[in-house]
Amino acid sequence: MKPSVGIWTLLSRLIIFLIIMAAVTGVGLWYLPLIHKNQKMRQKDLQIQKKIEQQKALKEELESSVQALKTNATAIEQAARERLGYAAPDEIVIRFEPTQETNSRPEKSASPSRTMAE
């Protein structure tokens, strides 16, 4: 024979279950702001990591450019032509100045300087 479980025993178990559920819910609500803060910090960390990778790629590019300028005469000549507007003695440098119309439509703008062999 099974002993019968009284109504008071069932109500006591129900109340204990509800108290435990309330405690779990309270702890969850207590830590909810921390969870959101953690998510924001992870997103910020990912953005910073992405910027770090971009800066590393830029560093590699600049280091290779510096190395090329230190060792390669052609690279030095090309840099002098592009950045400083230098030309060989037998060349004519033609510069194109942007007009107001060119400024309003950047897709049709000409490069600031060009060299042309005679």
Buried (B, 14 or more C-beta within 10 A) or exposed (E): EEEEEEEEEEEEEEEEEEEEEEEEEEEEEEEEEEEEEEEEEEEEEEEEEEEEEEEEEEEEEEEEEEEBBEEEEEBEEEBEBEEEEEBEEEEEEEEEEEEEEBEEEEEEEEEEBEBEEE
